[in-house]
Amino acid sequence: MAITKDRLARDMTVHKAMRMGFDEALVALREAIADLTDEQFQGYHVPGRHNMATIVMHCLQQVDDFNGNLQVKRGISGPVREWHYLPCEERFGLWGLPEEKLPKPGQPFPTVAEALEMLDTMHRVVLENMDAISEEEFVTTPLDRWPRLCDIFFRSTYHIHTHIRQLWLIRGHLGLAKWPEQHFA
């Protein structure tokens, strides 16, 4: 959703601002991959760097992890892993993995259509969970190692934006850096 004139600053809360920012991050992630071919998405185009499929799955797995913890915090029973919407693959965790466990050329990766379906699912589910949280709960309730629920959304939104930049750098390397209409000022 694009920011519109009806979103006045005087009516803004932390909850509304984070919901808007998180929504925009997922829209931008979608825009970065929606027009790619599977070969462009899955290919290793920059030596020594991850492919776009790995970057997107890394982002979505992190969003899914935060969402699973959020659902448990909201009182939806069951172990956290049971409440994830996406299959968890260690290789997409990336952080601190030894070289032999990182994604490699020749391994299977999701198609663009599969990634978009996962992204759309996470987009819908996380916004629904955010909508079920009050402003007070959002800014005061701790979650695991996070001081407040809003902190996981700050972290997740910034994390997604960091990787969107990488996706657009790879697109530029491929000569595909035409910006979506939404981003023209």
N, C-alpha and C positions, 0 to 999 in steps of 0.2 A: 504494500500500500504506500502510495506517495504521501508526503506530508501536505496537508491542505490548510486553507485559511481558517477552517473551523477548529483547528488545534491551537488555540490561543495560549500564549505563555502564562497568562494569569490563571488558567485552569490546570496547569501542568503540575503533576506530582512526580515523585521518584518512580512510582509504579508505572504511571502513564508514559513517562519518558523512556524507561527501560523497555517497556513493551513495544513502544514505537521503534526504538533503536534495534531491538532484537528482530523485530519484524522486518525492518529495512535491511539488516545484515543477511537474513535468509533470502530475501528477494534479490539482493545483489549477488549472493552465491549462486542462485538459480540463473541469473542473467549471465554469469561468467561461463556457464557450461551448456546452456539449453540449445545452442545452435551448433555444437561440436559434433563431429562424427565420432563413432566409437574408437576409431583408430587414433584420432587426435587426442581423445580423452584418455585412452589407455597407453599411448605411446610414450616412450622415454625420449624426449626431444632435447633435453639439456644434460649432457654427460655429468654424472655424479649427483644429480638432483632427482627428486621424486617426480612421478608423473602426476597429471591432474586428477586421475582417479584416486590415487593415494591421498592427495591433499584433501579432496572432498570427503572421502570416507573418514579421514582423520578428524575433520571438523564435525561430521555427523555423529561419529562415535562419541566424541566429547559432549555434544549436545544431548545425546541419548543417555549418557552416564549421569549428567547433571539432572536430567528430567527424571530418571529412575530414582535418584536420591530425593528429589523433590516430591515425587509421589509417595514414597515411604514416609517422608516428613509430614505429608498431608494426611496420614493415617490409612493409606491404602496398604493393607497388610501383605506380607510376603517378603522374601529376600529380595534385595535390590536387583540382582541379576535377572530374576523372573519378570521384572517390570520393565525391562528394556524392550524397545520395539525393533531394534536392528540386531542382526547377529554380531557378536563381538569377536573381532579378529585381532589377536595380539599384534600382528604386523602393522595395523593401522594406528596403534597406540603411539608408536614412533619413539616417544621420549625414553631415553636410557636403554633402548634395545641394542643388543650386540649386532654387529653387521650381518651375521648369518640369519637373523630373524627379521630383518627389514624387508619390505617388498622389493621384488626384483623383476627385471624384464623376463617375459615368458610365463610368469604366474598369471592365473586368471584374475580378472578385475571386473567389477560391475560395468554394465553398459551405461551409456548416458541415460537411457530410458529408466533403467533400474535405479540409478543414482537420483534422478529427478523424483521418482516415486518415493524413495526413502526420504529425500529432502522434504517433499510435500507432506508426508506423514509426520515427520518431526516438527515441521512448521505448525501444522494444525494442533498436534498434541501439546506442544509446549505452550502455545498461546492459550489453549483451553486451560491448562494448569495454571498459567499466570493469571488468567481471569478469575480463577477460583480463590485467589489469595487477596486478602485485604491489604490496603496501603500500610496499616500498622504492622501486620504480620510480615509484610515484604521488607520493611526497613528495620525490624527488631528481632526477628526469629533467627537463631543460629542454625546452621546446617553443617554437620560434620566439622570440618576444619575451617569453614567459612563463618565469619562473625555474624553475617546476616544473609537472608535469602537473596536480597538484591545483589550481593557480591558475586554470586555464581553467574548472574546474568551480565554483570559488568565484565567479568572475566571471559565468559563465553562470547559475548558480542565483540570484544576487542580481539579475541583469538580468531574468530571468523574473518574479521576485517584484515588481519595480518595475512591470512592465507588467500583471501580474495586478491590482494596485491600480487601474490605469487602467481595465481592463476592468470592474471592479466599480463604479467611479465612473460609467461610462457606463451600466451596467445600472441603477444607482440613478436616474440621470437618466430612464431609460425606465420606471421603476417596477417593475423586475425584480430587485430586490436581495435576494431570499430566499436566505439562505445554505444551502449543501448540508448535509445531516445530519451529515456527518463533522466539520464545524467547530463544532458545538454542544458546549460544555463542560459 
